[in-house]
Amino acid sequence: MTSLHALTAAELSAAYAAGTLSPVEAIDAVLARAEAWEPHVNAMFRVHAAGARAAAVASAARWRDGLSLSQLDGVPITLKENLLSKGDPAPIGVAIGDLTPKTEDSPIPARVREAGCILIGKTTMPDYGMLSSGRSSMHGTTRNPWNLGCNTAGSSSGAGAAAAAGYGPLHVGTDIGGSVRLPAHHCGLFGLKPSLGRVPIYPPFMGRAAGPMTRTVRDAAMLMTAITRPDARDYMNLPYDPVDYAAGLDGLSAKGLRIGLIRAMGTGLDPEPAVVDAAVTAAEALAAAGAEVTEIPSFLTPEMLEGICRFFEARSYNDVVALTDEQRGKILPFVLEWCTWRAGTFSGADVMAAYMEVVAMRDAAVKAVAGFDFVLSPVAPIISYPAEAHSPNEDPRNALAHIAYTVAYNFSEQPAASVNWSFSDEGLPIGVQLIGQRFDDLGVMRLARLVEQIRPEQRIWPEPPL
């Protein structure tokens, strides 16, 4: 029998509707699970135990009276620290961050509350969200439940750890270069970076998206139905498409699908054989099911990756240079060196050259996918790296060499997802990335559901140390 904390959103919703389970029982189970895991993984910035229990009582009354707000009424959820929510500060992972509680919900917290989801709390992230790791000057080190010596990746580090550890079924992260998909890969989850503007976010920014991180594709689909509802505060918000993502999820046949396979990006870190093997075997399984798989070369050049690295460095340098020496001394030294070692010498021409490489990357990514229904690739070039590391290569002057597989789709605005495929000999998850045409978020989720059904047998989720 599945433990209460491990029930999916779909299972919880059905049990609430049938009257066989109360949201109060579910919330108590999830809070107990978080209490057991937190000393080991450090996934949470804030836990709203009292508020969650009060919300569960109200949800139970709604289900009893036939007045549930949605299928997700009473379902536990965590939100990344930078998804601004009323009553919570948002220091953005950094020790000098503002601890003033926010006075209103940003779009995603507003949408999930309207759906009746119960906010368990806010998850951790690294300094300024600009590291793909679980290291933070504010929060400390977030660890991977599959192996506590391993990194979650980031910047949705706490969301990845919370989902893998079983802090309820629903979690939301943000992604500007891979920050949903990378922790999904390292933590064995499904993680979707939607098309830019599909899920309203505030404040919006070029390439920045928010998306679900869940144990199943169906749970992510249920959540997408709620969080894609429009919000005028996001000036990049796409026209609202009232799709029921969960209802449309099943039934995609591999027969006739045109799928491009990218093995290596040719820049950044060289991929480990195991991550390439996972992508290749996933492609072979789809081909065996009837898909037409064509191997294609990388579209990403070293100049494009260098351009986006310089763009990120210049953006963060502007924030850091305005700080006092005392404030800069409280930031992770790795982050400080990363964004200052050369950005202070950039001219306007340098920044524009970097931006034009980003534009070229966007153009190349869209063209690479244009001839296919979907493209499949690894998510990250590596399986794992130490929990205490700031990046896989621990080089602040080449800190983003591991995002070559993911970053282009943020700026091409295409939906891209990580779905776990297999496990290493050491028992660590290995994901594969699925990329779709712009705006085809449902299509990517349908393919992920198909991959979920044909993938090798999965391992049981980790348990907290005794």
PAMI-699907 format. One line per field, with one value per residue (C-alpha): residue number from 1; x negated, y, z negated. Coordinates in Angstrom, 2 decimals, m for minus. Layout:
N
kolgu <- [NUM_...]
c1 <- [X_...]
c2 <- [Y_...]
c3 <- [Z_...]
//
This chain:
466
kolgu <- [1_2_3_4_5_6_7_8_9_10_11_12_13_14_15_16_17_18_19_20_21_22_23_24_25_26_27_28_29_30_31_32_33_34_35_36_37_38_39_40_41_42_43_44_45_46_47_48_49_50_51_52_53_54_55_56_57_58_59_60_61_62_63_64_65_66_67_68_69_70_71_72_73_74_75_76_77_78_79_80_81_82_83_84_85_86_87_88_89_90_91_92_93_94_95_96_97_98_99_100_101_102_103_104_105_106_107_108_109_110_111_112_113_114_115_116_117_118_119_120_121_122_123_124_125_126_127_128_129_130_131_132_133_134_135_136_137_138_139_140_141_142_143_144_145_146_147_148_149_150_151_152_153_154_155_156_157_158_159_160_161_162_163_164_165_166_167_168_169_170_171_172_173_174_175_176_177_178_179_180_181_182_183_184_185_186_187_188_189_190_191_192_193_194_195_196_197_198_199_200_201_202_203_204_205_206_207_208_209_210_211_212_213_214_215_216_217_218_219_220_221_222_223_224_225_226_227_228_229_230_231_232_233_234_235_236_237_238_239_240_241_242_243_244_245_246_247_248_249_250_251_252_253_254_255_256_257_258_259_260_261_262_263_264_265_266_267_268_269_270_271_272_273_274_275_276_277_278_279_280_281_282_283_284_285_286_287_288_289_290_291_292_293_294_295_296_297_298_299_300_301_302_303_304_305_306_307_308_309_310_311_312_313_314_315_316_317_318_319_320_321_322_323_324_325_326_327_328_329_330_331_332_333_334_335_336_337_338_339_340_341_342_343_344_345_346_347_348_349_350_351_352_353_354_355_356_357_358_359_360_361_362_363_364_365_366_367_368_369_370_371_372_373_374_375_376_377_378_379_380_381_382_383_384_385_386_387_388_389_390_391_392_393_394_395_396_397_398_399_400_401_402_403_404_405_406_407_408_409_410_411_412_413_414_415_416_417_418_419_420_421_422_423_424_425_426_427_428_429_430_431_432_433_434_435_436_437_438_439_440_441_442_443_444_445_446_447_448_449_450_451_452_453_454_455_456_457_458_459_460_461_462_463_464_465_466]
c1 <- [0.00_m1.38_m2.23_m0.09_m3.01_m3.78_m0.29_m0.14_2.02_4.34_4.64_5.24_7.91_9.75_9.55_10.87_13.76_14.60_14.39_11.81_9.12_9.11_6.74_5.96_4.52_2.53_1.04_0.07_m1.68_m3.61_m4.66_m5.88_m7.84_m9.46_m10.34_m12.08_m14.05_m14.90_m17.89_m19.48_m18.49_m17.73_m15.14_m12.95_m13.45_m10.13_m7.62_m4.03_m2.89_m0.14_1.14_1.12_3.10_5.69_5.99_6.45_9.37_11.02_10.37_11.84_15.03_15.25_14.88_17.46_19.94_19.32_17.71_14.11_12.30_10.64_9.25_6.19_8.11_6.29_3.24_m0.12_m2.49_m5.85_m7.01_m10.53_m11.64_m11.73_m8.06_m6.87_m4.09_m2.17_m3.65_m6.96_m10.28_m12.23_m15.97_m16.70_m19.07_m21.59_m22.55_m22.11_m18.66_m15.61_m13.71_m10.66_m7.51_m5.76_m2.37_m0.76_m1.01_m2.76_m0.92_m1.79_m1.09_2.16_3.22_2.44_4.29_7.29_7.18_7.18_3.64_2.13_m1.22_m3.56_m6.28_m9.01_m12.01_m15.67_m17.74_m21.38_m22.59_m20.62_m19.45_m22.51_m24.18_m23.12_m23.81_m22.36_m24.83_m23.53_m24.97_m21.47_m20.25_m23.42_m23.74_m20.73_m21.43_m20.15_m17.91_m19.20_m22.70_m23.33_m26.86_m25.56_m24.29_m20.68_m21.78_m19.77_m18.72_m15.47_m17.53_m15.07_m12.18_m14.16_m15.11_m11.58_m9.98_m12.44_m12.10_m8.30_m7.18_m3.88_m3.27_m3.48_m6.46_m7.21_m10.64_m11.96_m14.27_m16.40_m19.12_m18.08_m17.08_m13.98_m15.33_m18.77_m17.51_m14.80_m17.57_m19.66_m16.68_m14.80_m11.78_m9.66_m10.36_m8.87_m10.21_m7.16_m7.13_m8.02_m4.84_m2.78_m2.90_m2.61_m5.49_m6.38_m8.69_m9.09_m12.46_m13.85_m14.24_m12.79_m10.06_m8.44_m7.22_m6.17_m8.57_m6.79_m7.22_m4.72_m3.85_m0.15_m0.62_m2.52_0.30_2.89_0.79_0.30_4.06_4.09_0.92_1.36_4.36_3.59_2.16_1.75_m1.35_m3.38_m3.77_m5.15_m2.08_m0.81_2.87_4.71_5.46_7.93_6.44_7.08_3.56_4.37_7.37_5.29_2.24_2.70_2.97_m0.05_m1.36_m5.02_m4.11_m5.11_m6.57_m9.63_m12.21_m15.66_m18.38_m21.25_m23.99_m26.47_m26.39_m30.05_m30.72_m30.72_m31.55_m32.05_m29.12_m29.67_m28.93_m26.05_m24.02_m24.48_m23.55_m20.32_m19.32_m20.24_m18.35_m15.30_m15.45_m15.80_m12.76_m10.72_m11.98_m10.96_m7.49_m7.28_m8.94_m11.25_m14.44_m17.14_m20.42_m21.23_m24.32_m24.48_m23.29_m25.10_m28.50_m31.12_m30.53_m26.82_m27.48_m30.13_m27.65_m25.01_m27.67_m28.78_m25.16_m24.48_m27.75_m27.00_m23.48_m24.71_m27.67_m25.29_m23.62_m26.84_m28.75_m26.05_m26.70_m28.98_m32.20_m30.53_m27.57_m29.79_m31.66_m28.50_m27.93_m29.40_m32.96_m32.41_m29.45_m31.29_m34.27_m32.03_m30.24_m33.14_m36.32_m35.80_m32.33_m33.63_m35.72_m32.88_m32.17_m28.80_m30.07_m31.02_m27.57_m25.85_m28.11_m27.13_m23.46_m23.74_m25.14_m22.04_m19.89_m21.88_m21.39_m17.64_m17.53_m19.62_m17.53_m14.24_m15.67_m17.09_m13.67_m11.69_m12.04_m10.83_m7.89_m10.30_m14.00_m15.54_m18.88_m20.61_m19.65_m23.10_m26.55_m27.13_m25.31_m26.36_m28.80_m29.52_m26.89_m29.36_m30.36_m29.16_m29.23_m30.29_m33.74_m34.09_m35.54_m34.06_m35.55_m33.77_m30.81_m28.11_m29.85_m27.23_m24.14_m24.86_m22.04_m19.39_m20.00_m19.12_m15.47_m14.96_m15.86_m14.21_m11.05_m10.44_m8.99_m11.54_m11.21_m13.33_m11.89_m13.80_m14.85_m17.24_m19.75_m23.52_m25.31_m25.48_m21.70_m21.60_m18.88_m19.57_m17.05_m16.47_m15.35_m12.38_m12.07_m9.07_m8.02_m7.26_m3.92_m3.51_m3.66_m0.94_m2.77_m5.96_m3.99_m2.24_m5.59_m6.91_m3.92_m4.72_m8.38_m7.22_m5.30_m8.08_m11.10_m12.94_m11.67_m12.23_m13.78_m11.78_m12.05_m14.64_m13.84_m15.28_m18.27_m17.39]
c2 <- [0.00_3.43_5.69_8.83_11.17_9.33_9.48_11.35_14.41_12.30_9.68_12.27_14.01_10.74_9.79_13.18_12.94_9.43_10.45_7.76_10.25_13.73_16.55_16.78_13.27_13.98_17.21_15.60_12.80_15.22_17.42_14.33_13.27_16.68_16.64_13.26_14.32_17.96_17.40_15.46_17.28_20.89_21.43_24.00_27.71_28.03_25.41_26.56_23.76_25.63_27.38_24.16_22.32_25.12_25.13_21.35_21.64_24.16_21.97_18.93_20.91_21.92_18.34_17.18_19.82_19.23_22.65_21.75_24.53_22.20_18.68_19.97_21.24_19.99_18.71_19.66_21.87_23.60_26.69_27.88_30.75_33.28_32.72_35.66_34.75_36.84_36.73_35.20_36.98_36.21_36.72_34.96_32.53_35.12_35.96_39.71_39.25_41.23_39.46_41.72_39.58_40.17_41.82_39.95_36.74_36.67_34.77_31.16_31.34_33.13_30.44_27.49_29.06_29.67_25.98_25.05_23.67_23.71_25.47_23.38_26.00_27.58_25.67_26.65_28.06_29.17_32.78_34.89_31.68_31.84_28.55_25.08_23.71_23.36_25.78_29.01_31.66_32.00_28.41_26.34_23.11_21.28_17.59_14.93_12.34_9.61_10.11_12.74_13.24_14.32_17.63_18.32_20.81_24.01_26.59_24.82_22.79_22.62_21.76_18.85_17.53_17.98_16.13_13.22_12.99_12.91_16.27_15.82_15.47_19.04_21.38_24.43_25.71_28.39_27.97_30.48_28.12_24.68_25.30_23.05_20.38_19.96_19.17_16.99_15.02_14.70_13.91_11.47_13.69_15.01_18.71_20.97_24.30_25.61_27.87_31.39_33.08_29.90_30.07_33.69_34.78_38.00_39.67_38.39_38.35_37.17_33.39_33.00_30.40_28.52_24.96_21.85_19.37_16.14_12.40_11.75_13.48_13.35_15.35_17.99_18.10_18.65_21.47_23.07_23.39_25.60_27.66_28.53_30.71_34.30_37.14_40.66_41.32_39.13_41.25_38.16_36.08_34.14_34.35_32.04_28.59_26.83_23.38_20.54_19.17_16.04_15.13_15.42_13.61_9.99_8.39_9.66_6.96_6.80_5.62_8.22_10.68_12.43_12.67_14.22_12.86_15.04_13.08_15.84_19.62_19.94_22.67_22.92_19.84_16.60_14.27_11.14_7.92_6.96_10.10_9.68_6.00_6.94_9.32_6.80_3.93_6.17_7.05_3.37_2.51_5.17_3.87_0.34_1.74_3.23_6.64_7.84_8.78_10.79_11.68_15.36_17.43_20.07_23.55_25.19_26.77_27.63_31.30_30.99_29.37_31.98_34.70_33.55_33.13_36.73_37.90_36.22_37.54_41.11_40.89_39.69_42.06_45.00_43.71_42.93_46.13_48.19_46.42_47.54_45.65_44.21_42.95_41.43_39.61_37.67_36.30_32.93_33.67_31.41_33.50_36.75_35.70_34.28_37.56_39.97_38.42_39.96_41.55_44.83_45.27_44.63_47.52_48.25_46.59_43.46_43.19_43.69_41.06_38.65_39.45_38.85_35.39_34.76_35.84_33.51_30.68_31.26_31.18_28.00_26.19_26.89_25.78_22.58_21.50_22.78_19.59_17.32_16.80_16.60_16.50_14.23_14.71_14.30_16.87_17.36_16.12_14.49_12.10_13.69_15.92_16.54_18.22_20.87_21.84_25.11_23.66_20.34_21.59_23.94_26.66_30.14_31.37_28.65_28.08_27.36_24.75_22.17_23.96_23.47_20.95_23.10_26.84_27.39_26.47_29.17_31.82_30.11_30.00_26.32_23.85_21.37_18.69_16.24_12.81_10.15_7.25_5.00_4.83_4.61_1.61_3.62_4.08_7.72_8.94_9.72_11.86_12.53_15.85_16.24_19.44_20.57_23.27_26.67_26.63_22.82_22.32_19.69_17.81_17.64_16.41_13.78_12.53_12.50_10.41_7.97_7.81_7.26_4.20_2.60_3.36_0.70_m0.30_2.51_2.26_2.90_6.43_7.00_6.83_9.09_7.73_6.00]
c3 <- [0.00_0.99_m1.94_m2.17_m1.51_1.74_3.24_6.52_7.01_9.16_6.42_3.73_5.79_6.42_2.74_1.64_4.08_2.88_m0.76_m1.55_m2.53_m4.03_m3.07_m6.80_m6.77_m3.61_m4.95_m8.25_m6.36_m4.14_m7.06_m8.92_m5.84_m5.56_m9.25_m8.80_m5.72_m6.40_m8.72_m5.85_m2.64_m3.66_m0.94_m2.69_m3.29_m5.15_m6.29_m6.83_m9.13_m10.99_m7.89_m5.90_m8.55_m8.74_m4.94_m5.00_m7.41_m5.08_m2.05_m3.78_m4.44_m0.78_0.43_m2.12_m0.94_2.78_3.19_4.08_5.91_8.43_8.74_6.88_3.86_0.77_2.66_1.04_3.00_2.50_4.36_5.02_2.80_5.67_6.57_4.50_2.08_m0.40_m3.89_m2.80_m2.29_0.87_0.30_3.62_1.95_0.82_m2.77_m2.18_m0.64_m1.67_m4.46_m4.27_m3.79_m0.46_m0.56_2.33_4.31_7.66_10.44_9.59_5.85_6.67_9.16_6.91_3.98_6.24_7.14_3.45_3.34_m0.14_m0.37_m2.53_m2.24_m0.13_1.21_1.28_4.14_4.63_4.57_7.06_8.76_10.98_10.04_11.08_7.63_4.15_2.52_0.99_m1.32_m2.79_m2.96_m3.19_m1.21_0.22_0.81_3.17_1.46_3.80_2.35_m0.31_0.94_4.34_5.67_6.57_9.24_9.40_9.22_8.27_5.84_2.96_5.27_6.69_3.26_1.87_4.77_4.63_0.84_1.01_m0.36_1.47_5.21_6.55_6.74_8.88_9.90_12.23_15.20_17.14_18.35_17.14_13.52_13.63_15.97_14.40_10.87_12.42_14.16_11.00_8.74_11.00_11.68_14.48_14.95_17.59_18.79_20.65_23.66_22.60_21.39_21.08_17.29_16.08_13.87_12.11_12.59_16.16_17.87_21.19_21.11_17.61_17.13_14.28_14.42_12.52_10.95_10.08_9.82_12.61_15.85_15.00_11.82_13.78_16.32_13.60_12.20_15.62_16.02_12.93_13.35_17.03_16.24_17.33_15.30_16.69_14.60_16.97_20.10_21.90_21.03_24.06_25.02_22.65_24.02_21.68_22.17_19.73_19.86_17.89_20.04_23.20_21.88_22.95_26.34_28.27_30.59_31.52_35.01_37.57_35.07_36.48_33.71_33.95_31.68_30.47_28.74_27.90_28.09_29.08_26.54_22.78_20.75_22.66_21.94_19.90_21.81_19.49_20.19_23.94_23.67_21.87_24.66_27.35_25.71_25.23_28.92_29.81_27.70_29.50_32.84_31.87_31.13_34.62_34.49_37.24_35.39_37.15_35.53_36.03_35.26_32.58_33.51_30.59_31.20_28.58_29.45_28.63_25.27_24.51_25.46_23.00_20.30_20.81_20.82_17.45_16.00_17.07_15.64_12.24_12.22_12.32_9.14_7.30_8.16_6.42_3.09_0.30_m0.45_m3.56_m1.54_1.14_m1.62_m2.50_1.00_1.90_3.05_6.06_7.21_6.58_8.67_11.40_12.05_11.48_12.88_16.31_16.53_15.13_18.27_20.73_23.08_24.62_27.78_25.78_24.26_27.62_29.20_26.44_26.95_30.69_29.96_27.84_30.80_33.06_30.56_30.57_34.36_34.52_31.90_33.64_36.98_35.47_34.22_37.23_39.27_36.48_34.19_31.26_30.49_27.85_26.08_22.74_20.10_18.63_19.57_16.19_13.85_10.60_8.73_5.03_2.87_1.71_5.27_6.79_10.31_11.82_12.79_9.76_11.96_11.33_14.60_16.57_14.30_16.90_19.04_18.01_19.39_23.10_23.52_21.85_22.15_25.82_25.34_22.73_25.29_28.27_26.11_26.86_24.36_23.04_20.39_18.45_17.78_15.90_18.11_16.19_13.34_13.10_11.64_8.41_8.37_9.45_11.84_15.50_17.36_21.04_22.50_24.84_26.87_28.89_31.30_29.79_27.93_28.10_24.35_24.39_27.15_25.09_22.10_24.23_25.48_21.91_20.89_23.69_22.61_19.03_20.23_22.30_20.10_18.07_14.65_12.17_8.72_5.58_4.18_1.45_m2.25_m4.98_m6.89_m10.13]
//
